[in-house]
């Protein structure tokens, strides 16, 4: 694990280590998020191959060609997600889930060359 991944993991623990805020009763929701590259001169560019994981779990998925990633997350929870791809600055994306599926979120990453 490289230094940036360690920093991301530490930040994730500060945000809750993927812990739940209450009893979910085992219910999960579908969480769909678009990952884009932040490039002011080019607009929002979808990014394929980004690994998104719930902190301190094996619950991970990789973004598709359109930049979308889908995970099953516990309902009514506070979750921290790591957003990682070689060549891009690691990102932490804190999320709150409810009883409903989530399909309209977006997170941006920065190229390490920026």
Beta strands, then each sheet from edge to edge (+ up, - down):
strand 1: 28-39
strand 2: 43-46
strand 3: 51-54
strand 4: 60-62
strand 5: 68-74
strand 6: 78-84
strand 7: 91-96
strand 8: 102-109
sheet 1: 2+ 1- 5+
sheet 2: 2+ 1- 8-
sheet 3: 4+ 3- 6+ 7-
end
